[in-house]
Amino acid sequence: MRKSGILMHITSLPGPYGIGTMGSYAYRFLDFLKQAGQGYWQILPLSPTGFGDSPYQAFSTCAGNHYLIDLDMLVQDGLLRQEELDSVCWGDNPSRVDFGCLYRERIRILKMARDRFQPNAAYQAFLAENANWLEDYCLFMAIKTHLGGCVWTQWPQKLKFRDPEALAQIRRDLDDDISLHCFAQFCFDNQWKALRNYAEKLGIRIIGDVPIYVPLDSADVWTSPELFQLDDQLRPIRVAGCPPDAFSADGQLWGNPLYNWEKMADSGYAWWINRLDAAAKMYDVIRFDHFRGFESYWSVPAKDITARDGRWEPGPGMDFIRAVQQALPGPEFIAEDLGFITPEVRQLQVDSGYPGMKVLEFAFDSREESDYLPHLYPVDSVCYTGTHDNEPLAQWFETADPQDVAYAKAYLGLNEEEGFIWGMIRGCMGSISRLCVVQMQDYLELGSSGRMNFPGTLTSDNWTWRADSGFDSEALANRIRSITKCYGRLN
């Protein structure tokens, strides 16, 4: 069936405490999606953010981001007092997330809640059900905090190399901090499950993102260094990135440690299967970020300062995909097949059976032939106006090559009466792709102020956009519903 959805990360929701949460505005947004006739809500990774506040640089692949815990719900549970929340300045600009404030204040506030919490049977069951990752993650975070936040590769040798006696001792020393992180994960789990249940009652499915790589500074690499390309001092040998192209002469140097795919294969890709199993419990549909990396990946010497001198290395290919499909037959996947796509990558995507992505903003690039024009889309694909890494449409119209804009106007029959942005949305909605996803910023007709991320940069603008409190108006929901109905995508 033809469906449509909206891309908007939870952090971008309005709310009183510096960041969007799993609280009342998230439930309001689900009501808005229902009224607008949408069947999907796409979000970014829910993991705890690390370097650059990016959800794609997380301290754990399985943990939830404690910033997303709704504090009003903890007040309702009797674990916090309103005056405690009101005493904190959560940032000066409600249109931007202040991650610095959250870093300073959020865990302190959660500690107040933890101190009033009485562990119960549900809490003990949560600890037992998630023991395969929770204990290591909470220990990792406790040590990291105790040592001033430094990267684990700079920890004392016995902790860095996970000496059993040293770990046992520091578990005893940091028991209170460890329990705080366990409590935060329990709160996250409860609130997320409640929100998921509400979405399910409304018939709305959640699309979640699984980044292909994890950062060096993560519980995942600390606990399983043998699964990554590290030397005997646990330093990366080669790191991830992407090659030079028309957009970047030096390519992009991401810096993530690369996988030791041979070692991963020896266990039947158990680490990946556990990771995807955790994701399947959180999301209805999983988007494989940087899917092309499973066919081949750009490998850069760790000492390099650009990605220019990297090389292509073979990925695990269908051997990995088959292992995932055999172990996890239930979850649905989307292959993020953007970037430098070769015939081999395309064949892997076809063989996997996962629908690929089509981004309308890429359709009119005059620098190269495009397979992103809607008349070329396969039915089994997901069409986007743009993703979190692209300009909102209003900004695209301002900054794109005039020839590209002219081509878009001619191809889609754009006109001022309808509005160029809504005409682009119509182009996506009218395609034969089974699923169409539109950024919330495009429905709000926002320009550069609404951009979520500019890849390859570290700025305070990345990941910080938040919508105004009245963004989910009835008038907008009805307009979205109208165009959704017109193209047979009503939920």
C-alpha positions as CSV (number, residue, x, y, z in Angstrom):
1,M,0.0,0.0,0.0
2,R,1.1,3.6,-0.7
3,K,1.9,5.5,2.5
4,S,3.6,8.6,3.7
5,G,5.3,9.9,6.8
6,I,7.2,12.9,8.3
7,L,10.8,13.1,9.3
8,M,11.3,14.9,12.6
9,H,13.7,14.0,15.4
10,I,12.3,14.0,19.0
11,T,14.9,16.6,20.0
12,S,13.2,19.0,17.6
13,L,9.9,19.0,19.4
14,P,9.0,22.0,21.6
15,G,9.0,21.8,25.3
16,P,10.1,23.7,28.5
17,Y,13.3,22.0,29.4
18,G,15.8,22.7,26.6
19,I,15.1,19.8,24.3
20,G,12.2,17.8,22.8
21,T,11.3,14.8,24.9
22,M,9.1,11.8,25.0
23,G,6.5,13.8,26.8
24,S,3.3,15.7,25.9
25,Y,4.6,17.3,22.7
26,A,5.6,13.9,21.4
27,Y,2.0,12.6,22.0
28,R,0.7,15.8,20.4
29,F,2.8,15.2,17.4
30,L,1.5,11.6,17.0
31,D,-2.0,13.1,17.1
32,F,-1.0,15.6,14.5
33,L,0.4,12.7,12.3
34,K,-2.9,10.9,12.7
35,Q,-4.9,14.0,11.7
36,A,-2.7,14.6,8.7
37,G,-3.2,11.0,7.5
38,Q,0.4,9.9,7.9
39,G,1.4,6.4,8.6
40,Y,5.0,6.9,9.6
41,W,7.1,9.0,12.0
42,Q,10.8,8.9,11.1
43,I,13.3,9.8,13.7
44,L,17.1,9.9,14.1
45,P,19.0,7.5,16.4
46,L,17.8,7.6,20.0
47,S,21.2,6.7,21.5
48,P,23.1,8.9,24.0
49,T,24.9,11.6,22.0
50,G,28.7,12.0,22.2
51,F,31.2,13.9,20.1
52,G,29.6,17.0,18.5
53,D,26.2,16.2,20.1
54,S,25.5,14.0,17.1
55,P,23.1,11.1,17.4
56,Y,25.4,9.3,14.9
57,Q,28.3,9.5,17.4
58,A,26.8,7.7,20.4
59,F,28.2,6.3,23.6
60,S,26.2,3.1,23.1
61,T,24.3,1.4,20.3
62,C,21.7,0.0,22.7
63,A,21.2,2.7,25.3
64,G,18.7,5.5,25.1
65,N,19.5,9.2,25.3
66,H,18.7,10.4,28.8
67,Y,18.1,13.9,27.5
68,L,14.9,12.6,25.9
69,I,13.4,11.5,29.3
70,D,10.4,13.8,30.0
71,L,10.9,15.5,33.3
72,D,7.2,16.5,33.7
73,M,6.4,12.7,33.8
74,L,8.9,12.3,36.6
75,V,7.1,15.1,38.5
76,Q,3.8,13.2,37.9
77,D,5.5,10.0,39.3
78,G,6.5,11.9,42.4
79,L,10.2,11.6,41.7
80,L,10.8,15.3,41.0
81,R,9.3,18.6,42.2
82,Q,8.3,21.4,39.9
83,E,10.3,24.0,41.7
84,E,13.5,21.9,41.1
85,L,12.9,22.1,37.3
86,D,12.0,25.8,37.4
87,S,15.2,26.6,39.2
88,V,17.3,25.6,36.2
89,C,17.9,27.8,33.1
90,W,17.4,25.4,30.2
91,G,18.7,27.7,27.6
92,D,18.0,31.2,26.2
93,N,16.6,30.2,22.8
94,P,13.6,27.9,22.6
95,S,14.3,27.4,18.9
96,R,17.7,25.8,19.6
97,V,18.8,22.9,21.9
98,D,21.5,24.1,24.4
99,F,23.5,20.8,24.7
100,G,25.9,22.5,27.1
101,C,23.1,23.2,29.5
102,L,21.8,19.7,29.2
103,Y,25.3,18.2,29.8
104,R,25.6,20.2,33.0
105,E,22.1,19.9,34.4
106,R,20.2,16.8,33.1
107,I,22.0,14.1,34.9
108,R,22.0,16.2,38.1
109,I,18.2,16.5,37.9
110,L,17.9,12.7,37.2
111,K,20.0,12.0,40.3
112,M,17.3,13.8,42.4
113,A,14.7,11.5,40.9
114,R,16.8,8.4,41.4
115,D,17.3,9.3,45.1
116,R,13.6,9.2,45.6
117,F,13.0,6.1,43.5
118,Q,12.3,2.8,45.2
119,P,13.5,-0.2,43.1
120,N,10.7,-2.5,42.3
121,A,10.0,-5.8,40.5
122,A,9.7,-3.9,37.1
123,Y,13.1,-2.3,37.7
124,Q,14.8,-5.6,38.5
125,A,13.2,-7.2,35.5
126,F,14.6,-4.4,33.3
127,L,18.1,-5.0,34.7
128,A,17.9,-8.7,34.0
129,E,16.4,-8.3,30.5
130,N,19.1,-5.9,29.4
131,A,22.1,-7.3,31.2
132,N,24.0,-8.1,28.0
133,W,24.7,-4.4,27.3
134,L,23.4,-2.4,30.3
135,E,26.0,-3.3,32.9
136,D,28.9,-2.4,30.6
137,Y,27.3,0.8,29.4
138,C,26.6,2.1,32.9
139,L,30.1,1.2,34.1
140,F,31.5,2.9,31.0
141,M,29.6,6.1,31.7
142,A,30.4,6.1,35.4
143,I,34.1,5.7,34.8
144,K,34.0,8.3,32.0
145,T,32.4,10.8,34.4
146,H,34.8,9.9,37.2
147,L,37.8,10.6,35.0
148,G,36.5,14.0,33.7
149,G,35.0,12.8,30.5
150,C,38.2,11.7,28.7
151,V,38.2,9.1,26.0
152,W,38.5,5.5,27.3
153,T,41.8,5.1,25.4
154,Q,43.3,7.6,27.8
155,W,42.1,5.8,31.0
156,P,44.6,4.0,33.3
157,Q,45.9,0.9,31.6
158,K,44.1,-1.6,33.7
159,L,40.7,0.1,33.0
160,K,41.5,0.7,29.4
161,F,42.4,-3.0,28.9
162,R,39.5,-4.2,31.2
163,D,41.5,-5.9,33.8
164,P,39.0,-8.0,35.8
165,E,40.3,-7.0,39.3
166,A,40.4,-3.3,38.3
167,L,36.9,-3.4,37.0
168,A,35.6,-5.2,40.0
169,Q,37.2,-2.6,42.3
170,I,35.9,0.4,40.3
171,R,32.4,-1.1,40.2
172,R,32.4,-1.0,44.0
173,D,33.8,2.5,44.1
174,L,31.4,3.9,41.6
175,D,28.3,1.9,42.6
176,D,26.2,5.0,43.1
177,D,27.0,6.5,39.7
178,I,26.4,3.1,38.0
179,S,23.0,2.9,39.6
180,L,22.2,6.4,38.4
181,H,22.8,5.4,34.8
182,C,20.8,2.2,35.2
183,F,17.9,4.3,36.6
184,A,18.1,6.7,33.6
185,Q,17.9,3.8,31.2
186,F,14.9,2.4,33.1
187,C,13.1,5.7,32.8
188,F,13.9,6.0,29.1
189,D,12.7,2.4,28.5
190,N,9.4,3.0,30.2
191,Q,8.7,6.3,28.5
192,W,9.7,5.1,25.1
193,K,7.5,1.9,25.4
194,A,4.5,4.1,26.4
195,L,5.0,6.4,23.4
196,R,5.4,3.4,21.1
197,N,2.2,1.9,22.4
198,Y,0.4,5.2,21.8
199,A,1.7,5.3,18.2
200,E,0.6,1.7,17.6
201,K,-2.9,2.5,18.8
202,L,-3.0,5.3,16.2
203,G,-1.7,3.0,13.5
204,I,1.5,5.0,13.1
205,R,4.8,3.2,12.7
206,I,8.2,4.4,13.8
207,I,11.2,4.4,11.4
208,G,14.5,4.5,13.3
209,D,18.1,4.9,12.2
210,V,21.0,2.5,12.8
211,P,24.3,4.2,11.9
212,I,26.7,1.9,10.2
213,Y,29.6,3.0,12.4
214,V,30.1,3.6,16.1
215,P,32.6,6.1,17.6
216,L,35.9,5.0,19.2
217,D,34.7,6.6,22.4
218,S,31.9,4.2,23.1
219,A,31.0,1.3,25.3
220,D,30.8,-0.8,22.2
221,V,34.5,-0.4,21.2
222,W,35.7,-0.5,24.8
223,T,34.0,-3.8,25.5
224,S,34.7,-5.5,22.2
225,P,38.0,-4.0,20.8
226,E,38.7,-7.3,18.9
227,L,35.9,-6.5,16.6
228,F,37.5,-3.3,15.3
229,Q,40.7,-2.5,13.4
230,L,42.8,-1.5,16.4
231,D,46.5,-1.9,17.2
232,D,47.9,-3.6,20.3
233,Q,47.4,-0.3,22.2
234,L,43.8,-0.2,21.2
235,R,44.4,2.7,18.8
236,P,42.6,2.8,15.4
237,I,44.7,1.6,12.5
238,R,42.4,2.9,9.8
239,V,39.2,4.9,10.1
240,A,36.0,5.6,8.2
241,G,35.2,8.3,5.8
242,C,34.1,8.8,2.2
243,P,36.2,9.7,-0.9
244,P,36.6,13.1,-2.6
245,D,33.7,14.0,-4.9
246,A,32.1,17.0,-6.5
247,F,31.0,18.3,-3.1
248,S,34.3,17.9,-1.2
249,A,37.8,17.8,-2.7
250,D,39.2,16.1,0.4
251,G,36.3,13.8,0.9
252,Q,34.9,13.4,4.4
253,L,36.9,12.1,7.3
254,W,34.5,10.6,9.9
255,G,37.2,9.1,12.1
256,N,35.1,6.1,13.3
257,P,37.1,2.9,13.8
258,L,36.5,0.3,11.1
259,Y,35.1,-3.1,11.7
260,N,37.2,-6.3,11.7
261,W,34.7,-8.0,9.4
262,E,36.6,-11.3,9.4
263,K,36.3,-11.4,13.2
264,M,32.7,-10.4,13.1
265,A,32.0,-13.3,10.6
266,D,33.6,-15.8,12.9
267,S,30.7,-15.3,15.4
268,G,28.0,-15.2,12.7
269,Y,27.9,-11.4,13.1
270,A,26.6,-11.8,16.7
271,W,27.5,-8.3,17.7
272,W,25.5,-6.8,14.8
273,I,22.6,-9.2,15.3
274,N,22.4,-8.2,19.0
275,R,22.6,-4.5,18.0
276,L,19.8,-4.9,15.4
277,D,17.7,-7.0,17.8
278,A,17.8,-4.1,20.2
279,A,16.9,-1.7,17.4
280,A,14.0,-3.9,16.4
281,K,12.6,-3.7,19.9
282,M,12.6,0.1,19.6
283,Y,11.5,0.7,16.0
284,D,9.0,-0.7,13.6
285,V,11.2,-0.1,10.6
286,I,15.0,0.2,10.7
287,R,16.9,2.4,8.3
288,F,20.4,1.1,7.5
289,D,22.6,4.2,7.5
290,H,25.4,4.1,4.8
291,F,24.3,0.8,3.4
292,R,26.9,1.0,0.7
293,G,29.5,0.3,3.4
294,F,28.4,-3.3,3.6
295,E,29.5,-3.8,0.0
296,S,32.7,-1.8,0.2
297,Y,33.9,1.0,2.5
298,W,36.4,3.9,2.3
299,S,39.3,3.1,4.6
300,V,41.6,6.0,5.6
301,P,44.9,5.7,7.6
302,A,44.2,6.8,11.1
303,K,47.0,9.4,11.1
304,D,45.7,11.3,8.0
305,I,43.9,14.6,8.4
306,T,41.8,14.2,5.3
307,A,40.1,11.3,3.6
308,R,41.9,12.0,0.3
309,D,44.3,9.1,0.5
310,G,41.9,6.4,1.6
311,R,41.1,3.2,-0.4
312,W,38.1,1.0,-1.0
313,E,38.0,-2.2,1.1
314,P,35.5,-5.1,0.6
315,G,32.6,-5.2,3.0
316,P,30.8,-8.4,4.2
317,G,28.2,-8.2,1.5
318,M,25.4,-10.7,1.3
319,D,27.0,-13.0,3.8
320,F,26.2,-10.4,6.4
321,I,22.7,-9.7,5.0
322,R,21.8,-13.4,5.0
323,A,23.0,-13.8,8.6
324,V,20.8,-10.8,9.7
325,Q,17.8,-12.1,7.8
326,Q,18.1,-15.6,9.2
327,A,18.5,-14.4,12.8
328,L,16.0,-11.6,12.6
329,P,13.3,-12.4,10.1
330,G,10.8,-10.0,11.6
331,P,12.1,-6.4,11.2
332,E,11.7,-4.3,8.1
333,F,14.7,-2.4,6.7
334,I,15.3,0.5,4.5
335,A,18.7,0.7,2.7
336,E,20.2,4.3,2.8
337,D,21.8,3.8,-0.6
338,L,23.0,7.4,-1.1
339,G,26.5,8.6,-2.0
340,F,28.9,7.0,-4.4
341,I,26.9,4.0,-5.7
342,T,28.4,1.4,-7.9
343,P,26.7,-1.4,-9.8
344,E,27.9,-3.7,-7.0
345,V,26.3,-1.6,-4.4
346,R,23.1,-1.5,-6.3
347,Q,23.2,-5.3,-6.8
348,L,23.6,-5.8,-3.0
349,Q,20.6,-3.5,-2.4
350,V,18.5,-5.5,-4.9
351,D,19.7,-8.9,-3.6
352,S,18.9,-7.8,0.0
353,G,15.3,-7.0,-0.9
354,Y,15.5,-3.8,1.1
355,P,13.9,-0.7,-0.5
356,G,16.4,2.1,-1.3
357,M,16.1,5.8,-0.9
358,K,15.4,8.5,-3.5
359,V,16.0,12.2,-2.6
360,L,14.2,14.7,-4.8
361,E,16.7,17.5,-4.1
362,F,19.3,15.3,-5.9
363,A,17.2,15.0,-9.0
364,F,18.0,18.3,-10.7
365,D,21.8,18.5,-10.2
366,S,23.2,19.7,-13.5
367,R,26.7,18.3,-12.7
368,E,25.8,14.7,-13.4
369,E,23.0,12.5,-14.8
370,S,20.5,11.7,-12.1
371,D,18.5,8.6,-11.3
372,Y,16.5,10.6,-8.7
373,L,13.9,11.9,-11.1
374,P,10.5,10.6,-10.0
375,H,9.7,8.9,-13.3
376,L,12.7,6.7,-12.7
377,Y,11.8,5.5,-9.2
378,P,11.1,1.8,-8.6
379,V,7.9,1.1,-6.7
380,D,9.8,-0.6,-3.9
381,S,11.6,2.6,-2.7
382,V,11.3,5.4,-0.2
383,C,11.1,8.9,-1.7
384,Y,12.3,11.9,0.4
385,T,12.1,15.7,-0.3
386,G,15.4,15.8,1.6
387,T,17.0,14.1,4.6
388,H,18.4,15.5,7.9
389,D,21.7,16.0,6.0
390,N,20.2,18.2,3.3
391,E,19.0,21.8,3.1
392,P,15.3,22.3,3.7
393,L,13.6,23.0,0.4
394,A,13.3,26.7,1.0
395,Q,17.1,26.9,1.4
396,W,17.6,24.7,-1.6
397,F,15.7,27.1,-3.8
398,E,17.8,29.9,-2.5
399,T,21.2,28.3,-2.9
400,A,21.0,25.7,-5.7
401,D,22.3,26.5,-9.2
402,P,19.8,28.5,-11.1
403,Q,19.8,25.9,-13.9
404,D,18.9,23.2,-11.3
405,V,16.0,25.3,-10.0
406,A,14.8,26.1,-13.5
407,Y,14.9,22.4,-14.3
408,A,12.9,21.6,-11.2
409,K,10.3,24.2,-12.1
410,A,9.9,22.8,-15.6
411,Y,9.9,19.2,-14.6
412,L,7.4,19.5,-11.7
413,G,5.3,22.4,-13.1
414,L,6.1,24.5,-10.1
415,N,4.2,27.7,-9.7
416,E,3.9,30.6,-7.2
417,E,0.2,30.0,-6.6
418,E,0.8,26.5,-5.2
419,G,4.2,27.5,-3.8
420,F,7.5,26.0,-5.0
421,I,8.0,24.0,-1.8
422,W,4.5,22.4,-1.9
423,G,5.1,21.7,-5.6
424,M,8.2,19.7,-4.6
425,I,6.3,17.9,-2.0
426,R,3.7,17.1,-4.6
427,G,6.5,15.6,-6.8
428,C,7.4,13.2,-4.0
429,M,3.8,12.4,-3.1
430,G,2.9,11.7,-6.7
431,S,5.8,9.3,-7.3
432,I,5.2,5.6,-7.5
433,S,7.4,4.9,-4.4
434,R,5.5,3.0,-1.8
435,L,6.6,5.3,0.9
436,C,7.1,9.1,0.8
437,V,8.8,10.9,3.7
438,V,8.9,14.7,4.0
439,Q,10.9,16.7,6.5
440,M,8.8,18.6,8.9
441,Q,10.9,21.7,8.1
442,D,9.6,21.5,4.5
443,Y,6.0,21.4,5.6
444,L,6.8,24.5,7.7
445,E,8.5,26.1,4.7
446,L,11.6,26.9,6.7
447,G,14.9,28.0,5.2
448,S,18.5,27.7,6.5
449,S,17.3,28.2,10.1
450,G,15.6,24.8,10.0
451,R,18.6,22.8,8.7
452,M,19.3,19.9,11.0
453,N,22.9,19.0,10.0
454,F,25.6,20.1,7.7
455,P,27.8,17.0,7.1
456,G,31.5,17.3,7.8
457,T,31.1,20.3,10.1
458,L,31.1,20.9,13.8
459,T,28.9,23.9,14.6
460,S,26.4,24.9,17.2
461,D,23.7,24.8,14.5
462,N,24.0,21.1,13.9
463,W,21.4,18.9,15.6
464,T,19.9,21.9,17.5
465,W,16.8,22.9,15.5
466,R,13.5,23.0,17.4
467,A,10.1,23.8,16.1
468,D,7.9,26.5,17.6
469,S,5.2,25.5,20.0
470,G,2.4,26.0,17.5
471,F,4.0,24.2,14.6
472,D,1.4,21.3,14.7
473,S,-1.6,23.4,13.8
474,E,-4.9,22.0,12.6
475,A,-4.7,24.0,9.4
476,L,-1.3,22.5,8.5
477,A,-2.5,19.0,9.4
478,N,-5.5,19.4,7.1
479,R,-3.4,20.7,4.2
480,I,-1.0,17.7,4.6
481,R,-4.0,15.4,4.7
482,S,-5.4,16.9,1.5
483,I,-2.2,16.3,-0.5
484,T,-1.8,12.9,1.1
485,K,-5.3,11.9,0.1
486,C,-4.9,13.3,-3.4
487,Y,-2.1,10.8,-4.1
488,G,-3.6,7.8,-2.4
489,R,-1.3,7.7,0.6
490,L,-3.8,8.2,3.5
491,N,-3.2,6.0,6.5
